[in-house]
Amino acid sequence: MLTPVVDPDGAPFWEHARAGRLHIQACADCGTFRFPPRPCCPHCQSFGQEWRRVSGHGRIWSYVVPHPPLLPDYAAQAPYNVIVVELDDAPRVRLVGNLVTEAGARLDSVPPEQIRIGARVRVVFDGTGLPQWVRERP
């Protein structure tokens, strides 16, 4: 199981994720969302920051199915997907994760041929706070 490398800028993201909430860093001055978290706003160069809760809904922007597996710890679950999600309420933010059938499911729980760019997804969290994605029901 992978564990995130937590630095001071990203620590609040992981604290919220462990509590089952998706929060994204935003500039306290201009309001621009930024991810990955960093000390300075790339838009206005302010060092002011705040963490805002977002809905966790979005669309698959891109995806890959690595062959062979990129991560040795996940070789038993190959082939697995890695998706990039564009968030509805922070469209400049794109998060990487896996599309699964439910929170904590195996990374190979969604067959690669069922993944579509543009598909609606929402965030779920596994037991460690790692964000995963499930398809939204129509």
N, C-alpha and C positions, 0 to 999 in steps of 0.2 A: 504494500500500500504506500502510495506516495504521500509525503507530507510537505506542505508549502514551506518555502524559505521566507521567513517573516522578518522584514526590516522595519525600522521605525515609521516610514511613510505608509507602508501597507498594513501595519498591525491592526488598525481599526477595521479594515475590510474583513480580515479574518476573524476578528472578535464578533462582528455582526453575523458573519456567515455561520460561525459555530452556534449562534443563537437562532439560525434559520431565517435570517433577514438579509436582503441584498441592499447594501448601501454603497454609493459611489461617491468618491471625493469630488467636490465642486469648489470653484474659486469663491471665496467669501466676498469678493469685490465685484466681479463681472458675472458670476453665476455659471460660468462654463464648466461642464462636467469634464473630468479628466481621469483616464485610466491608461496605463497603470498609475497608481498614486505617485505623486512627486511633490517636492517642496514648492515649486514655482509654477504659476499658471503660464502655459505656452501662449495664451491669447493676450493677456494684459501685463504679464510679468509680476503680478502680485504674489506675495508669500502668504496671503490670507487663505485659509481653507476651512471647509466644513464638510461633514458627511451627511448626505441626503439619502433617505430611503427611496428606492425606485420600485416599480411594480414587479419587475422580473419577467415581463412579457417582451417578446421580440420575435425576430424572424431569423431563420438560418441564412447567413450571408455567404458562407462557404463551408466546405468540409473536405476531409481527406480520410482515406482508409489505408493506413500504412501497412505495407508488405515489404519486408518482415516487420514485426512490431517495433515501434520506436523505443518503447520502454521495456527492458527485460523483465521487470516485475509484473508486466501485464501480458507476457507471451502466452500464457495459458488461455487468455481470453481473445486471442487474435482469430480472425480479423476484427478489430474494433474501430469505431469511428472517433474522429476528433472534429468537432464543429466550431464554427465561429458564429456568434450570435450578435446581431445588431439590436440594441435595446430600443423599445418604443419611446420611452421617455428620456432617453439620452442617446440619440441616433449617431453621435460621433463616437460613442463608446461601443467597442466590440469585445466580447468576452469569449474565451476559449473554454471548451468543456466537452462532455460526451453526451450524446443523445441516448437516453435509456428509457425503459418502459415504466419505471417508477423509481423513487428515491432509493439509492443504495443497490439498485440492480446491477448485474454484471455489465461490463462495457460492451459485450457482444449481444445484448438483449434486443437490440433493434437491428435487423438485417440491413446491410449497406444499401441494397437495392430499394429499400423503402425510404431513404433519405432524399429530400428534395430541397434545393435552394429556394428560399422564399417561404418555406413551411413555417407556420406559427408554432412557437414554443414558449414554455414558461420555466422558470428556474425552480428546482427542488434541491435539497441538500442531503448528502449522505450523512452517516453518523458522525463523521469527522468535521463537517462544515465545508466539505468540498462541493462547490456548485456543480450541479448536473442539470440536464435539460430534458423535459418531456414534451411530447407533442400536445398542443392544445386541442381539445375536442371541439368540433364545429358546433 
